[in-house]
Amino acid sequence: MGTSGTASVYDRWHPSRPSEAFKAAHEPCQHSTKTKPLYPAAIHGTGKQWQVRYRDADGKQRKEHFHKKTDANNRASAIQADLQRGQYIDPQAGKETLASVGQRWLESALHKDSTAESARACIQL
């Protein structure tokens, strides 16, 4: 995986670099091609096969899963473009309620007592 600004697609069902011991213990699966044998991972056939991995603007690793490789590639391209333009928005950020943001603001800001009471009343509406 690269640095901030890159997004990569991985196949969760097949190890990208299986060891020789792994290859000896497993038969290639039906997804193999003529030029590249693919060996099934322990999670083969369960869940979504394709994973997009990237680091957000804060450097935190993120992962998203997809059934189709084309969907994963499209999402990786979109994420990479947003990161490079500085326009990436964390999908989890939209799940925070206004009440929790307001409460956090009340606790962190310095107010006169009367201002704090008014602000608290407004947030509880």
MDAnalysis code that builds the backbone (N, CA, C; Angstrom):
import MDAnalysis as mda
import numpy as np

u = mda.Universe.empty(375, n_residues=125, atom_resindex=np.repeat(np.arange(125), 3), trajectory=True)
u.add_TopologyAttr("name", ["N", "CA", "C"] * 125)
u.add_TopologyAttr("resid", np.arange(1, 126))
u.add_TopologyAttr("resname", ["MET", "GLY", "THR", "SER", "GLY", "THR", "ALA", "SER", "VAL", "TYR", "ASP", "ARG", "TRP", "HIS", "PRO", "SER", "ARG", "PRO", "SER", "GLU", "ALA", "PHE", "LYS", "ALA", "ALA", "HIS", "GLU", "PRO", "CYS", "GLN", "HIS", "SER", "THR", "LYS", "THR", "LYS", "PRO", "LEU", "TYR", "PRO", "ALA", "ALA", "ILE", "HIS", "GLY", "THR", "GLY", "LYS", "GLN", "TRP", "GLN", "VAL", "ARG", "TYR", "ARG", "ASP", "ALA", "ASP", "GLY", "LYS", "GLN", "ARG", "LYS", "GLU", "HIS", "PHE", "HIS", "LYS", "LYS", "THR", "ASP", "ALA", "ASN", "ASN", "ARG", "ALA", "SER", "ALA", "ILE", "GLN", "ALA", "ASP", "LEU", "GLN", "ARG", "GLY", "GLN", "TYR", "ILE", "ASP", "PRO", "GLN", "ALA", "GLY", "LYS", "GLU", "THR", "LEU", "ALA", "SER", "VAL", "GLY", "GLN", "ARG", "TRP", "LEU", "GLU", "SER", "ALA", "LEU", "HIS", "LYS", "ASP", "SER", "THR", "ALA", "GLU", "SER", "ALA", "ARG", "ALA", "CYS", "ILE", "GLN", "LEU"])
u.atoms.positions = np.array([
    [0.829, -1.165, 0.000],
    [0.000, 0.000, 0.000],
    [0.877, 1.233, 0.000],
    [0.419, 2.269, -0.674],
    [1.217, 3.468, -0.818],
    [0.974, 4.490, 0.278],
    [1.386, 5.705, -0.017],
    [1.238, 6.803, 0.922],
    [-0.109, 7.467, 0.727],
    [-0.344, 8.531, 1.491],
    [-1.581, 9.280, 1.339],
    [-1.713, 9.733, -0.107],
    [-2.881, 9.595, -0.679],
    [-3.091, 9.971, -2.071],
    [-3.174, 8.779, -2.994],
    [-2.929, 7.576, -2.479],
    [-3.045, 6.388, -3.322],
    [-4.088, 5.442, -2.743],
    [-4.748, 4.746, -3.630],
    [-5.710, 3.728, -3.240],
    [-5.428, 2.492, -4.081],
    [-5.451, 1.324, -3.457],
    [-5.116, 0.081, -4.155],
    [-6.230, -0.935, -3.990],
    [-6.384, -1.789, -4.995],
    [-7.396, -2.838, -4.986],
    [-6.714, -4.179, -4.734],
    [-7.283, -4.959, -3.818],
    [-6.743, -6.272, -3.458],
    [-7.829, -7.333, -3.573],
    [-7.396, -8.521, -3.956],
    [-8.269, -9.694, -4.014],
    [-8.198, -10.387, -2.656],
    [-9.287, -10.374, -1.908],
    [-9.305, -10.959, -0.570],
    [-9.348, -12.490, -0.612],
    [-9.795, -13.062, -1.705],
    [-9.977, -14.508, -1.783],
    [-8.716, -15.258, -2.201],
    [-7.735, -14.551, -2.744],
    [-6.514, -15.204, -3.233],
    [-5.291, -14.425, -2.769],
    [-4.369, -15.062, -2.058],
    [-3.151, -14.363, -1.630],
    [-2.373, -13.873, -2.853],
    [-1.845, -12.662, -2.779],
    [-1.120, -12.111, -3.929],
    [0.255, -12.755, -4.101],
    [0.881, -13.147, -3.008],
    [2.200, -13.789, -3.075],
    [2.226, -15.003, -2.148],
    [1.563, -16.095, -2.541],
    [1.562, -17.270, -1.660],
    [2.960, -17.894, -1.570],
    [3.284, -18.363, -0.387],
    [4.599, -19.010, -0.198],
    [4.596, -20.367, -0.903],
    [5.770, -20.903, -1.068],
    [5.885, -22.227, -1.696],
    [5.182, -23.287, -0.835],
    [5.275, -23.148, 0.486],
    [4.602, -24.090, 1.388],
    [3.086, -24.002, 1.222],
    [2.579, -22.776, 1.058],
    [1.136, -22.579, 0.858],
    [0.709, -23.219, -0.455],
    [1.503, -23.018, -1.500],
    [1.180, -23.600, -2.805],
    [1.185, -25.118, -2.747],
    [2.126, -25.682, -1.985],
    [2.219, -27.143, -1.880],
    [1.021, -27.720, -1.133],
    [0.469, -26.950, -0.210],
    [-0.641, -27.442, 0.611],
    [-2.006, -27.215, -0.027],
    [-2.080, -26.415, -1.095],
    [-3.371, -26.072, -1.707],
    [-3.336, -26.307, -3.210],
    [-4.473, -26.696, -3.725],
    [-4.641, -26.826, -5.171],
    [-5.064, -25.470, -5.729],
    [-4.641, -25.133, -6.942],
    [-5.144, -23.896, -7.558],
    [-6.674, -23.969, -7.692],
    [-7.338, -22.834, -7.544],
    [-8.804, -22.826, -7.610],
    [-9.280, -22.560, -9.034],
    [-10.609, -22.576, -9.219],
    [-11.188, -22.416, -10.550],
    [-10.999, -21.005, -11.095],
    [-10.590, -20.044, -10.278],
    [-10.376, -18.676, -10.735],
    [-9.010, -18.481, -11.390],
    [-8.211, -19.515, -11.430],
    [-6.872, -19.424, -12.017],
    [-6.960, -19.113, -13.505],
    [-5.906, -18.468, -14.002],
    [-5.815, -18.210, -15.434],
    [-4.760, -19.150, -16.018],
    [-4.603, -19.115, -17.325],
    [-3.601, -19.979, -17.961],
    [-2.195, -19.603, -17.533],
    [-1.962, -18.332, -17.273],
    [-0.611, -17.877, -16.935],
    [-0.383, -17.704, -15.436],
    [-1.446, -17.599, -14.641],
    [-1.261, -17.357, -13.217],
    [-2.207, -18.228, -12.389],
    [-1.650, -19.218, -11.707],
    [-2.505, -20.013, -10.827],
    [-2.859, -19.198, -9.568],
    [-4.116, -19.278, -9.165],
    [-4.574, -18.600, -7.949],
    [-4.915, -19.649, -6.904],
    [-4.490, -19.398, -5.687],
    [-4.702, -20.343, -4.600],
    [-5.713, -19.757, -3.621],
    [-6.675, -20.570, -3.176],
    [-7.734, -20.039, -2.315],
    [-7.248, -19.716, -0.904],
    [-7.628, -18.536, -0.405],
    [-7.354, -18.157, 0.981],
    [-8.409, -18.806, 1.880],
    [-8.226, -18.693, 3.169],
    [-9.169, -19.295, 4.116],
    [-10.574, -18.708, 3.968],
    [-10.677, -17.453, 3.541],
    [-11.999, -16.816, 3.402],
    [-12.554, -16.942, 1.985],
    [-11.944, -17.779, 1.166],
    [-12.359, -17.929, -0.228],
    [-13.855, -18.231, -0.311],
    [-14.561, -17.441, -1.123],
    [-15.986, -17.668, -1.353],
    [-16.904, -17.029, -0.327],
    [-16.363, -16.384, 0.691],
    [-17.210, -15.741, 1.700],
    [-17.006, -14.232, 1.657],
    [-18.077, -13.495, 1.811],
    [-17.989, -12.036, 1.830],
    [-17.663, -11.463, 0.462],
    [-17.347, -10.209, 0.478],
    [-17.018, -9.506, -0.762],
    [-15.552, -9.759, -1.113],
    [-15.310, -10.050, -2.385],
    [-13.980, -10.484, -2.825],
    [-12.970, -9.346, -2.921],
    [-13.385, -8.162, -3.316],
    [-12.440, -7.092, -3.638],
    [-12.400, -6.039, -2.543],
    [-11.187, -5.632, -2.201],
    [-10.983, -4.661, -1.134],
    [-10.186, -3.469, -1.663],
    [-10.666, -2.268, -1.346],
    [-9.925, -1.047, -1.652],
    [-9.291, -0.587, -0.348],
    [-7.968, -0.408, -0.362],
    [-7.241, 0.088, 0.814],
    [-6.611, 1.430, 0.468],
    [-6.690, 2.338, 1.421],
    [-6.100, 3.658, 1.232],
    [-5.872, 4.305, 2.583],
    [-5.086, 5.351, 2.590],
    [-4.889, 6.158, 3.793],
    [-5.577, 7.492, 3.554],
    [-6.408, 7.887, 4.533],
    [-7.124, 9.146, 4.389],
    [-6.186, 10.331, 4.598],
    [-6.718, 11.544, 4.556],
    [-5.901, 12.752, 4.668],
    [-5.153, 12.819, 5.994],
    [-5.668, 12.149, 7.037],
    [-5.010, 12.125, 8.341],
    [-4.020, 10.971, 8.483],
    [-3.873, 10.144, 7.445],
    [-2.938, 9.030, 7.480],
    [-3.525, 7.745, 8.042],
    [-4.821, 7.739, 8.365],
    [-5.467, 6.543, 8.909],
    [-5.836, 5.594, 7.773],
    [-5.498, 4.306, 7.950],
    [-5.817, 3.321, 6.912],
    [-7.315, 3.057, 6.896],
    [-7.874, 3.042, 5.711],
    [-9.298, 2.763, 5.502],
    [-9.426, 1.599, 4.538],
    [-10.550, 0.883, 4.649],
    [-10.825, -0.243, 3.753],
    [-12.296, -0.208, 3.367],
    [-12.572, -0.557, 2.136],
    [-13.938, -0.721, 1.649],
    [-13.967, -2.003, 0.822],
    [-15.106, -2.706, 0.839],
    [-15.207, -4.005, 0.161],
    [-16.275, -3.976, -0.927],
    [-16.020, -4.751, -2.001],
    [-16.908, -4.772, -3.157],
    [-17.030, -6.189, -3.707],
    [-18.167, -6.476, -4.319],
    [-18.377, -7.775, -4.960],
    [-17.658, -7.840, -6.312],
    [-17.635, -6.717, -7.038],
    [-17.059, -6.706, -8.387],
    [-15.765, -5.904, -8.426],
    [-14.813, -6.406, -9.184],
    [-13.522, -5.727, -9.316],
    [-13.680, -4.359, -9.977],
    [-14.580, -4.250, -10.952],
    [-14.771, -2.957, -11.622],
    [-15.277, -1.905, -10.634],
    [-16.171, -2.294, -9.732],
    [-16.663, -1.354, -8.718],
    [-15.524, -0.923, -7.791],
    [-14.673, -1.871, -7.410],
    [-13.529, -1.564, -6.547],
    [-12.552, -0.634, -7.260],
    [-12.270, -0.904, -8.535],
    [-11.362, -0.041, -9.298],
    [-11.921, 1.371, -9.443],
    [-13.219, 1.475, -9.710],
    [-13.849, 2.792, -9.843],
    [-13.776, 3.568, -8.535],
    [-14.047, 2.898, -7.416],
    [-13.993, 3.565, -6.111],
    [-12.561, 3.974, -5.775],
    [-11.593, 3.108, -6.068],
    [-10.193, 3.434, -5.808],
    [-9.772, 4.666, -6.603],
    [-10.192, 4.757, -7.845],
    [-9.861, 5.924, -8.670],
    [-10.481, 7.193, -8.101],
    [-11.735, 7.103, -7.674],
    [-12.420, 8.270, -7.099],
    [-11.752, 8.718, -5.804],
    [-11.417, 7.767, -4.948],
    [-10.759, 8.095, -3.681],
    [-9.404, 8.740, -3.947],
    [-8.641, 8.150, -4.843],
    [-7.310, 8.666, -5.147],
    [-7.401, 10.095, -5.681],
    [-8.343, 10.352, -6.564],
    [-8.501, 11.704, -7.120],
    [-8.892, 12.693, -6.024],
    [-9.837, 12.309, -5.156],
    [-10.247, 13.190, -4.062],
    [-9.107, 13.476, -3.105],
    [-8.317, 12.456, -2.775],
    [-7.183, 12.650, -1.875],
    [-6.152, 13.595, -2.489],
    [-5.870, 13.421, -3.756],
    [-4.864, 14.253, -4.406],
    [-5.324, 15.693, -4.573],
    [-6.639, 15.913, -4.731],
    [-7.170, 17.275, -4.832],
    [-7.409, 17.904, -3.468],
    [-7.302, 17.094, -2.400],
    [-7.587, 17.602, -1.062],
    [-9.074, 17.721, -0.792],
    [-9.889, 16.953, -1.511],
    [-11.337, 17.030, -1.381],
    [-11.954, 15.772, -0.783],
    [-11.123, 14.905, -0.208],
    [-11.630, 13.666, 0.374],
    [-12.472, 13.974, 1.608],
    [-13.627, 13.342, 1.709],
    [-14.498, 13.471, 2.879],
    [-14.693, 12.083, 3.471],
    [-14.372, 11.954, 4.735],
    [-14.500, 10.683, 5.446],
    [-15.974, 10.280, 5.503],
    [-16.347, 9.081, 5.017],
    [-17.741, 8.649, 5.059],
    [-18.292, 8.553, 6.484],
    [-17.421, 8.309, 7.454],
    [-17.864, 8.213, 8.850],
    [-18.218, 9.588, 9.421],
    [-17.673, 10.648, 8.862],
    [-17.913, 11.998, 9.392],
    [-19.392, 12.370, 9.302],
    [-20.085, 11.904, 8.313],
    [-21.497, 12.228, 8.150],
    [-22.410, 11.504, 9.118],
    [-21.878, 10.579, 9.877],
    [-22.697, 9.809, 10.813],
    [-22.761, 10.449, 12.197],
    [-21.979, 11.509, 12.417],
    [-21.996, 12.185, 13.716],
    [-23.199, 13.115, 13.773],
    [-23.915, 13.089, 14.886],
    [-25.102, 13.913, 15.025],
    [-24.734, 15.347, 15.380],
    [-25.639, 16.254, 15.059],
    [-25.432, 17.658, 15.390],
    [-25.368, 17.849, 16.908],
    [-26.159, 17.066, 17.630],
    [-26.165, 17.170, 19.089],
    [-24.791, 16.831, 19.675],
    [-24.129, 15.796, 19.142],
    [-22.808, 15.436, 19.673],
    [-21.766, 16.490, 19.320],
    [-21.871, 17.091, 18.133],
    [-20.951, 18.164, 17.749],
    [-21.175, 19.365, 18.665],
    [-22.439, 19.703, 18.897],
    [-22.766, 20.824, 19.771],
    [-22.283, 20.606, 21.191],
    [-22.452, 19.399, 21.692],
    [-22.000, 19.088, 23.047],
    [-20.481, 19.194, 23.153],
    [-19.791, 18.702, 22.158],
    [-18.337, 18.791, 22.158],
    [-17.883, 20.251, 22.102],
    [-18.593, 21.061, 21.303],
    [-18.268, 22.474, 21.206],
    [-18.490, 23.176, 22.546],
    [-19.615, 22.868, 23.208],
    [-19.897, 23.474, 24.509],
    [-18.801, 23.170, 25.522],
    [-18.331, 21.940, 25.507],
    [-17.315, 21.524, 26.468],
    [-15.946, 22.134, 26.182],
    [-15.670, 22.443, 24.919],
    [-14.338, 22.939, 24.571],
    [-14.240, 24.461, 24.533],
    [-15.360, 25.153, 24.347],
    [-15.333, 26.611, 24.218],
    [-15.453, 27.285, 25.584],
    [-14.870, 28.465, 25.693],
    [-14.974, 29.257, 26.916],
    [-16.123, 30.248, 26.759],
    [-17.071, 30.209, 27.682],
    [-18.238, 31.084, 27.628],
    [-18.468, 31.722, 28.987],
    [-19.118, 32.873, 28.956],
    [-19.663, 33.413, 30.195],
    [-20.804, 32.489, 30.590],
    [-21.175, 32.485, 31.856],
    [-22.231, 31.581, 32.325],
    [-23.533, 31.791, 31.561],
    [-23.920, 33.044, 31.339],
    [-25.181, 33.306, 30.642],
    [-25.129, 32.824, 29.194],
    [-23.977, 32.990, 28.535],
    [-23.818, 32.525, 27.150],
    [-23.861, 31.003, 27.091],
    [-23.207, 30.359, 28.048],
    [-23.205, 28.901, 28.087],
    [-24.619, 28.363, 28.280],
    [-25.408, 29.003, 29.153],
    [-26.794, 28.558, 29.368],
    [-27.623, 28.723, 28.104],
    [-27.465, 29.844, 27.410],
    [-28.215, 30.083, 26.168],
    [-27.815, 29.068, 25.091],
    [-26.513, 28.839, 24.973],
    [-26.037, 27.882, 23.964],
    [-26.529, 26.483, 24.271],
    [-26.480, 26.090, 25.545],
    [-26.949, 24.780, 25.955],
    [-28.434, 24.608, 25.634],
    [-29.230, 25.645, 25.868],
    [-30.668, 25.606, 25.577],
    [-30.911, 25.447, 24.075],
    [-30.119, 26.150, 23.269],
    [-30.272, 26.052, 21.808],
    [-29.913, 24.667, 21.295],
    [-28.876, 24.081, 21.833],
    [-28.447, 22.758, 21.384],
    [-29.443, 21.691, 21.763],
    [-30.127, 21.847, 22.867],
    [-31.083, 20.826, 23.328],
    [-32.417, 20.901, 22.614],
    [-32.632, 21.888, 21.754],
    [-33.907, 21.998, 21.029],
    [-34.152, 20.855, 20.123],
])
